[in-house]
Amino acid sequence: MKSRKVQIVHSFAVLAFALLAGCMAGVKNEDSSVVRTRAVERWEDLIAHKAEKAYDYLTPGYRATKTREAYAKEMNERGVKWSKVTFGSQDCDVDTCKVHLEVNYAINMGGPAGNVKTLGFVTENWVKVNGQWYYLPDQFQPQLGKDSGKNS
């Protein structure tokens, strides 16, 4: 009789652990899906020359440094013409993700070369701020180097 109770308790523990693991995996998968979707949507806005919409995907801290109009002008007037984005992969922790994308683009080289089409690989940093995922441009990444421990 005692072994039957142990077997029931053990079965219950295994079931509870499986349910908990499934819930935890679901949260992570949901975040992964959200980051993937947001990264591709941001690029689709840039491809469509709608950088004013892509601005909303930038971290609140970055947006505090540049107006929507200035960002849109800078991005929409670039000499490169993006034409397609393809999601590659992502490496995520709880609040950060590195998203790897392939971007097709063309650059006008002038003269007989004209428009040169090519494919580039982009790695973006995405961070979770107040429950939402945002793109953090490289120039705003913390820089840890040999002087990081020194006081100035």
Secondary structure, DSSP 8 states (H G I E B T S, - for coil): -HHHHHHHHHHHHHHHHHHHHHHHHHHHHHHHHHHHHHHHHHHHHHHTT-HHHHGGGB-HHHHTTS-HHHHHHHHHT-SEEEEEEEEEEEEE-SSEEEEEEEEEEEEE--GGG-EEEEEEEEEEEEEEETTEEEEE-GGGS----TTTT---
